[in-house]
Amino acid sequence: MNKPCRMCMVCRERKPKSELFRVIKKSSGEIDLDLTGKADGRGAYICKEGNCKEKLLKSKALNKSYKINVSQEVYDKILDKLK
């Protein structure tokens, strides 16, 4: 049976979900890291390995994925959790 694949919002490569972090936008509008992979909300994914974490802020990938203006504080919070 095939593992579910998702696309990294930074490098745009398709990878198994187990190789990606999930970032969610909750119905309240809050954006946070979903370490369980099962939280309610719209999900976007980023590679666990490689330099996608460093490129996340530079590419403003969350802004593009969620079609909103994501604040610097949100990027900082997520990048801090990814370390």
N, CA, C and O atoms as a printed pandas DataFrame, in Angstrom:
     atom_number atom_name residue_name chain_id  residue_number  x_coord  y_coord  z_coord
0              1         N          MET        A               1    0.838   -1.187    0.000
1              2        CA          MET        A               1    0.000    0.000    0.000
2              3         C          MET        A               1    0.879    1.245    0.000
3              4         O          MET        A               1    1.865    1.308    0.735
4              5         N          ASN        A               2    0.538    2.219   -0.803
5              6        CA          ASN        A               2    1.335    3.440   -0.910
6              7         C          ASN        A               2    1.124    4.348    0.288
7              8         O          ASN        A               2    0.020    4.453    0.824
8              9         N          LYS        A               3    2.207    5.004    0.699
9             10        CA          LYS        A               3    2.109    5.996    1.772
10            11         C          LYS        A               3    1.554    7.285    1.181
11            12         O          LYS        A               3    1.842    7.620    0.031
12            13         N          PRO        A               4    0.747    8.020    1.977
13            14        CA          PRO        A               4    0.230    9.296    1.455
14            15         C          PRO        A               4    1.365   10.295    1.246
15            16         O          PRO        A               4    2.240   10.437    2.100
16            17         N          CYS        A               5    1.345   10.981    0.113
17            18        CA          CYS        A               5    2.370   11.971   -0.205
18            19         C          CYS        A               5    1.772   13.365   -0.181
19            20         O          CYS        A               5    0.591   13.558   -0.468
20            21         N          ARG        A               6    2.608   14.330    0.166
21            22        CA          ARG        A               6    2.218   15.735    0.170
22            23         C          ARG        A               6    3.359   16.536   -0.438
23            24         O          ARG        A               6    4.484   16.048   -0.550
24            25         N          MET        A               7    3.056   17.781   -0.831
25            26        CA          MET        A               7    4.062   18.634   -1.456
26            27         C          MET        A               7    4.591   19.648   -0.450
27            28         O          MET        A               7    3.818   20.273    0.276
28            29         N          CYS        A               8    5.907   19.809   -0.410
29            30        CA          CYS        A               8    6.536   20.830    0.429
30            31         C          CYS        A               8    6.202   22.206   -0.156
31            32         O          CYS        A               8    6.326   22.417   -1.363
32            33         N          MET        A               9    5.779   23.137    0.700
33            34        CA          MET        A               9    5.387   24.460    0.208
34            35         C          MET        A               9    6.588   25.306   -0.204
35            36         O          MET        A               9    6.415   26.347   -0.839
36            37         N          VAL        A              10    7.802   24.879    0.144
37            38        CA          VAL        A              10    8.998   25.649   -0.202
38            39         C          VAL        A              10    9.649   25.100   -1.473
39            40         O          VAL        A              10    9.788   25.825   -2.457
40            41         N          CYS        A              11   10.047   23.834   -1.460
41            42        CA          CYS        A              11   10.769   23.262   -2.618
42            43         C          CYS        A              11    9.831   22.632   -3.644
43            44         O          CYS        A              11   10.259   22.307   -4.751
44            45         N          ARG        A              12    8.557   22.457   -3.291
45            46        CA          ARG        A              12    7.522   21.916   -4.173
46            47         C          ARG        A              12    7.755   20.445   -4.546
47            48         O          ARG        A              12    7.198   19.970   -5.536
48            49         N          GLU        A              13    8.573   19.717   -3.767
49            50        CA          GLU        A              13    8.791   18.289   -4.008
50            51         C          GLU        A              13    7.721   17.485   -3.284
51            52         O          GLU        A              13    7.314   17.839   -2.178
52            53         N          ARG        A              14    7.265   16.400   -3.909
53            54        CA          ARG        A              14    6.299   15.502   -3.275
54            55         C          ARG        A              14    7.066   14.461   -2.472
55            56         O          ARG        A              14    7.993   13.824   -2.973
56            57         N          LYS        A              15    6.656   14.302   -1.203
57            58        CA          LYS        A              15    7.320   13.354   -0.306
58            59         C          LYS        A              15    6.272   12.687    0.576
59            60         O          LYS        A              15    5.167   13.207    0.732
60            61         N          PRO        A              16    6.616   11.533    1.155
61            62        CA          PRO        A              16    5.696   10.915    2.109
62            63         C          PRO        A              16    5.441   11.854    3.300
63            64         O          PRO        A              16    6.330   12.596    3.718
64            65         N          LYS        A              17    4.221   11.808    3.835
65            66        CA          LYS        A              17    3.859   12.692    4.945
66            67         C          LYS        A              17    4.827   12.572    6.124
67            68         O          LYS        A              17    5.058   13.544    6.843
68            69         N          SER        A              18    5.393   11.371    6.319
69            70        CA          SER        A              18    6.297   11.141    7.445
70            71         C          SER        A              18    7.599   11.937    7.332
71            72         O          SER        A              18    8.311   12.092    8.324
72            73         N          GLU        A              19    7.917   12.440    6.143
73            74        CA          GLU        A              19    9.145   13.210    5.920
74            75         C          GLU        A              19    8.894   14.719    5.953
75            76         O          GLU        A              19    9.786   15.507    5.637
76            77         N          LEU        A              20    7.679   15.118    6.338
77            78        CA          LEU        A              20    7.301   16.531    6.303
78            79         C          LEU        A              20    6.711   16.979    7.640
79            80         O          LEU        A              20    6.103   16.185    8.358
80            81         N          PHE        A              21    6.896   18.254    7.962
81            82        CA          PHE        A              21    6.191   18.884    9.074
82            83         C          PHE        A              21    4.892   19.450    8.518
83            84         O          PHE        A              21    4.827   19.825    7.348
84            85         N          ARG        A              22    3.853   19.514    9.357
85            86        CA          ARG        A              22    2.568   20.090    8.939
86            87         C          ARG        A              22    2.348   21.401    9.677
87            88         O          ARG        A              22    2.461   21.462   10.901
88            89         N          VAL        A              23    2.039   22.431    8.934
89            90        CA          VAL        A              23    1.694   23.743    9.492
90            91         C          VAL        A              23    0.217   23.948    9.190
91            92         O          VAL        A              23   -0.212   23.775    8.050
92            93         N          ILE        A              24   -0.569   24.318   10.210
93            94        CA          ILE        A              24   -2.005   24.453    9.999
94            95         C          ILE        A              24   -2.478   25.879   10.219
95            96         O          ILE        A              24   -1.891   26.654   10.973
96            97         N          LYS        A              25   -3.562   26.188    9.530
97            98        CA          LYS        A              25   -4.299   27.423    9.771
98            99         C          LYS        A              25   -5.632   26.994   10.368
99           100         O          LYS        A              25   -6.461   26.371    9.705
100          101         N          LYS        A              26   -5.817   27.347   11.646
101          102        CA          LYS        A              26   -7.039   26.963   12.346
102          103         C          LYS        A              26   -8.201   27.819   11.876
103          104         O          LYS        A              26   -8.003   28.848   11.230
104          105         N          SER        A              27   -9.416   27.391   12.203
105          106        CA          SER        A              27  -10.605   28.146   11.803
106          107         C          SER        A              27  -10.611   29.539   12.432
107          108         O          SER        A              27  -11.258   30.449   11.915
108          109         N          SER        A              28   -9.890   29.711   13.552
109          110        CA          SER        A              28   -9.779   31.016   14.201
110          111         C          SER        A              28   -8.821   31.942   13.457
111          112         O          SER        A              28   -8.753   33.134   13.756
112          113         N          GLY        A              29   -8.079   31.398   12.487
113          114        CA          GLY        A              29   -7.111   32.182   11.728
114          115         C          GLY        A              29   -5.693   32.039   12.245
115          116         O          GLY        A              29   -4.749   32.515   11.613
116          117         N          GLU        A              30   -5.534   31.388   13.391
117          118        CA          GLU        A              30   -4.203   31.188   13.986
118          119         C          GLU        A              30   -3.424   30.163   13.166
119          120         O          GLU        A              30   -3.976   29.161   12.710
120          121         N          ILE        A              31   -2.137   30.432   12.987
121          122        CA          ILE        A              31   -1.255   29.519   12.258
122          123         C          ILE        A              31   -0.272   28.921   13.250
123          124         O          ILE        A              31    0.355   29.638   14.030
124          125         N          ASP        A              32   -0.142   27.595   13.213
125          126        CA          ASP        A              32    0.715   26.915   14.179
126          127         C          ASP        A              32    1.260   25.632   13.569
127          128         O          ASP        A              32    0.775   25.156   12.542
128          129         N          LEU        A              33    2.279   25.082   14.223
129          130        CA          LEU        A              33    2.884   23.827   13.800
130          131         C          LEU        A              33    2.063   22.678   14.382
131          132         O          LEU        A              33    1.739   22.689   15.569
132          133         N          ASP        A              34    1.732   21.704   13.570
133          134        CA          ASP        A              34    0.964   20.538   14.003
134          135         C          ASP        A              34    1.900   19.339   14.039
135          136         O          ASP        A              34    2.160   18.719   13.007
136          137         N          LEU        A              35    2.403   19.013   15.219
137          138        CA          LEU        A              35    3.344   17.908   15.336
138          139         C          LEU        A              35    2.647   16.549   15.304
139          140         O          LEU        A              35    3.297   15.538   15.040
140          141         N          THR        A              36    1.333   16.501   15.567
141          142        CA          THR        A              36    0.601   15.238   15.542
142          143         C          THR        A              36    0.206   14.852   14.122
143          144         O          THR        A              36    0.050   13.669   13.819
144          145         N          GLY        A              37    0.043   15.847   13.247
145          146        CA          GLY        A              37   -0.393   15.591   11.887
146          147         C          GLY        A              37   -1.883   15.330   11.776
147          148         O          GLY        A              37   -2.372   14.944   10.715
148          149         N          LYS        A              38   -2.614   15.541   12.878
149          150        CA          LYS        A              38   -4.032   15.224   12.886
150          151         C          LYS        A              38   -4.909   16.383   13.357
151          152         O          LYS        A              38   -6.126   16.223   13.457
152          153         N          ALA        A              39   -4.329   17.529   13.643
153          154        CA          ALA        A              39   -5.103   18.666   14.155
154          155         C          ALA        A              39   -6.037   19.213   13.086
155          156         O          ALA        A              39   -5.749   19.138   11.891
156          157         N          ASP        A              40   -7.160   19.766   13.537
157          158        CA          ASP        A              40   -8.112   20.381   12.618
158          159         C          ASP        A              40   -7.524   21.649   12.024
159          160         O          ASP        A              40   -6.834   22.403   12.710
160          161         N          GLY        A              41   -7.792   21.875   10.779
161          162        CA          GLY        A              41   -7.326   23.086   10.106
162          163         C          GLY        A              41   -6.753   22.767    8.747
163          164         O          GLY        A              41   -6.504   21.609    8.411
164          165         N          ARG        A              42   -6.551   23.801    7.979
165          166        CA          ARG        A              42   -5.980   23.667    6.641
166          167         C          ARG        A              42   -4.487   23.446    6.771
167          168         O          ARG        A              42   -3.800   24.249    7.401
168          169         N          GLY        A              43   -3.974   22.381    6.194
169          170        CA          GLY        A              43   -2.567   22.019    6.345
170          171         C          GLY        A              43   -1.713   22.401    5.157
171          172         O          GLY        A              43   -2.152   22.355    4.008
172          173         N          ALA        A              44   -0.482   22.779    5.459
173          174        CA          ALA        A              44    0.565   22.977    4.457
174          175         C          ALA        A              44    1.797   22.269    5.010
175          176         O          ALA        A              44    1.940   22.142    6.226
176          177         N          TYR        A              45    2.670   21.815    4.152
177          178        CA          TYR        A              45    3.763   20.963    4.585
178          179         C          TYR        A              45    5.116   21.550    4.228
179          180         O          TYR        A              45    5.265   22.285    3.253
180          181         N          ILE        A              46    6.123   21.192    5.072
181          182        CA          ILE        A              46    7.500   21.634    4.844
182          183         C          ILE        A              46    8.444   20.482    5.186
183          184         O          ILE        A              46    8.219   19.751    6.150
184          185         N          CYS        A              47    9.497   20.329    4.391
185          186        CA          CYS        A              47   10.457   19.235    4.568
186          187         C          CYS        A              47   11.117   19.274    5.945
187          188         O          CYS        A              47   11.443   20.339    6.468
188          189         N          LYS        A              48   11.305   18.076    6.519
189          190        CA          LYS        A              48   12.035   17.967    7.784
190          191         C          LYS        A              48   13.538   18.085    7.530
191          192         O          LYS        A              48   14.269   18.653    8.340
192          193         N          GLU        A              49   13.984   17.549    6.413
193          194        CA          GLU        A              49   15.410   17.567    6.063
194          195         C          GLU        A              49   15.669   18.641    5.011
195          196         O          GLU        A              49   14.740   19.137    4.374
196          197         N          GLY        A              50   16.927   18.989    4.840
197          198        CA          GLY        A              50   17.281   19.961    3.807
198          199         C          GLY        A              50   17.187   21.389    4.322
199          200         O          GLY        A              50   17.076   21.620    5.526
200          201         N          ASN        A              51   17.233   22.337    3.407
201          202        CA          ASN        A              51   17.266   23.748    3.804
202          203         C          ASN        A              51   15.925   24.451    3.603
203          204         O          ASN        A              51   15.880   25.680    3.550
204          205         N          CYS        A              52   14.851   23.703    3.492
205          206        CA          CYS        A              52   13.529   24.319    3.324
206          207         C          CYS        A              52   13.135   25.147    4.543
207          208         O          CYS        A              52   12.465   26.172    4.413
208          209         N          LYS        A              53   13.553   24.702    5.730
209          210        CA          LYS        A              53   13.225   25.458    6.947
210          211         C          LYS        A              53   13.841   26.854    6.893
211          212         O          LYS        A              53   13.214   27.832    7.300
212          213         N          GLU        A              54   15.076   26.941    6.387
213          214        CA          GLU        A              54   15.746   28.236    6.297
214          215         C          GLU        A              54   15.105   29.113    5.218
215          216         O          GLU        A              54   15.075   30.337    5.347
216          217         N          LYS        A              55   14.596   28.486    4.160
217          218        CA          LYS        A              55   14.006   29.233    3.052
218          219         C          LYS        A              55   12.549   29.620    3.296
219          220         O          LYS        A              55   11.981   30.396    2.528
220          221         N          LEU        A              56   11.943   29.092    4.352
221          222        CA          LEU        A              56   10.526   29.348    4.617
222          223         C          LEU        A              56   10.230   30.838    4.722
223          224         O          LEU        A              56    9.310   31.332    4.071
224          225         N          LEU        A              57   10.988   31.551    5.524
225          226        CA          LEU        A              57   10.752   32.985    5.714
226          227         C          LEU        A              57   11.094   33.772    4.453
227          228         O          LEU        A              57   10.342   34.655    4.041
228          229         N          LYS        A              58   12.226   33.447    3.846
229          230        CA          LYS        A              58   12.684   34.181    2.662
230          231         C          LYS        A              58   11.680   34.076    1.514
231          232         O          LYS        A              58   11.467   35.041    0.779
232          233         N          SER        A              59   11.067   32.905    1.366
233          234        CA          SER        A              59   10.125   32.695    0.271
234          235         C          SER        A              59    8.702   33.138    0.620
235          236         O          SER        A              59    7.834   33.204   -0.250
236          237         N          LYS        A              60    8.473   33.440    1.903
237          238        CA          LYS        A              60    7.124   33.822    2.371
238          239         C          LYS        A              60    6.103   32.746    1.966
239          240         O          LYS        A              60    4.991   33.055    1.536
240          241         N          ALA        A              61    6.504   31.493    2.114
241          242        CA          ALA        A              61    5.686   30.368    1.660
242          243         C          ALA        A              61    4.334   30.288    2.367
243          244         O          ALA        A              61    3.346   29.887    1.752
244          245         N          LEU        A              62    4.270   30.662    3.651
245          246        CA          LEU        A              62    2.987   30.618    4.359
246          247         C          LEU        A              62    2.009   31.630    3.767
247          248         O          LEU        A              62    0.815   31.353    3.659
248          249         N          ASN        A              63    2.510   32.793    3.387
249          250        CA          ASN        A              63    1.650   33.807    2.760
250          251         C          ASN        A              63    1.004   33.238    1.497
251          252         O          ASN        A              63   -0.188   33.423    1.256
252          253         N          LYS        A              64    1.816   32.540    0.694
253          254        CA          LYS        A              64    1.322   31.986   -0.566
254          255         C          LYS        A              64    0.364   30.817   -0.325
255          256         O          LYS        A              64   -0.659   30.702   -1.000
256          257         N          SER        A              65    0.692   29.957    0.628
257          258        CA          SER        A              65   -0.135   28.780    0.888
258          259         C          SER        A              65   -1.509   29.149    1.422
259          260         O          SER        A              65   -2.513   28.544    1.045
260          261         N          TYR        A              66   -1.553   30.140    2.298
261          262        CA          TYR        A              66   -2.817   30.505    2.943
262          263         C          TYR        A              66   -3.454   31.766    2.365
263          264         O          TYR        A              66   -4.533   32.171    2.799
264          265         N          LYS        A              67   -2.797   32.384    1.395
265          266        CA          LYS        A              67   -3.311   33.591    0.727
266          267         C          LYS        A              67   -3.681   34.705    1.716
267          268         O          LYS        A              67   -4.696   35.386    1.573
268          269         N          ILE        A              68   -2.808   34.860    2.727
269          270        CA          ILE        A              68   -2.950   35.945    3.700
270          271         C          ILE        A              68   -1.565   36.501    4.002
271          272         O          ILE        A              68   -0.555   35.911    3.618
272          273         N          ASN        A              69   -1.520   37.641    4.695
273          274        CA          ASN        A              69   -0.250   38.214    5.107
274          275         C          ASN        A              69    0.099   37.672    6.489
275          276         O          ASN        A              69   -0.523   38.056    7.479
276          277         N          VAL        A              70    1.087   36.786    6.563
277          278        CA          VAL        A              70    1.500   36.162    7.816
278          279         C          VAL        A              70    2.592   37.021    8.445
279          280         O          VAL        A              70    3.564   37.388    7.785
280          281         N          SER        A              71    2.425   37.337    9.723
281          282        CA          SER        A              71    3.358   38.239   10.407
282          283         C          SER        A              71    4.714   37.578   10.667
283          284         O          SER        A              71    4.834   36.353   10.683
284          285         N          GLN        A              72    5.711   38.408   10.866
285          286        CA          GLN        A              72    7.066   37.945   11.183
286          287         C          GLN        A              72    7.067   37.110   12.465
287          288         O          GLN        A              72    7.815   36.138   12.568
288          289         N          GLU        A              73    6.235   37.481   13.439
289          290        CA          GLU        A              73    6.180   36.760   14.715
290          291         C          GLU        A              73    5.737   35.308   14.510
291          292         O          GLU        A              73    6.244   34.396   15.164
292          293         N          VAL        A              74    4.790   35.108   13.598
293          294        CA          VAL        A              74    4.311   33.747   13.317
294          295         C          VAL        A              74    5.430   32.928   12.679
295          296         O          VAL        A              74    5.653   31.781   13.068
296          297         N          TYR        A              75    6.132   33.499   11.710
297          298        CA          TYR        A              75    7.272   32.803   11.102
298          299         C          TYR        A              75    8.321   32.471   12.163
299          300         O          TYR        A              75    8.842   31.357   12.192
300          301         N          ASP        A              76    8.629   33.428   13.027
301          302        CA          ASP        A              76    9.627   33.200   14.078
302          303         C          ASP        A              76    9.207   32.070   14.998
303          304         O          ASP        A              76   10.022   31.219   15.355
304          305         N          LYS        A              77    7.924   32.057   15.388
305          306        CA          LYS        A              77    7.410   31.021   16.291
306          307         C          LYS        A              77    7.514   29.646   15.647
307          308         O          LYS        A              77    7.937   28.686   16.291
308          309         N          ILE        A              78    7.134   29.549   14.389
309          310        CA          ILE        A              78    7.189   28.260   13.699
310          311         C          ILE        A              78    8.633   27.799   13.477
311          312         O          ILE        A              78    8.956   26.630   13.689
312          313         N          LEU        A              79    9.489   28.715   13.053
313          314        CA          LEU        A              79   10.899   28.360   12.836
314          315         C          LEU        A              79   11.566   27.942   14.147
315          316         O          LEU        A              79   12.427   27.062   14.152
316          317         N          ASP        A              80   11.173   28.570   15.257
317          318        CA          ASP        A              80   11.719   28.202   16.565
318          319         C          ASP        A              80   11.310   26.777   16.933
319          320         O          ASP        A              80   12.118   26.017   17.466
320          321         N          LYS        A              81   10.065   26.415   16.652
321          322        CA          LYS        A              81    9.582   25.067   16.943
322          323         C          LYS        A              81   10.212   24.014   16.033
323          324         O          LYS        A              81   10.320   22.850   16.418
324          325         N          LEU        A              82   10.625   24.410   14.839
325          326        CA          LEU        A              82   11.217   23.464   13.890
326          327         C          LEU        A              82   12.653   23.097   14.243
327          328         O          LEU        A              82   13.185   22.126   13.706
328          329         N          LYS        A              83   13.283   23.840   15.121
329          330        CA          LYS        A              83   14.695   23.572   15.465
330          331         C          LYS        A              83   14.831   22.345   16.347
331          332         O          LYS        A              83   15.943   21.979   16.727
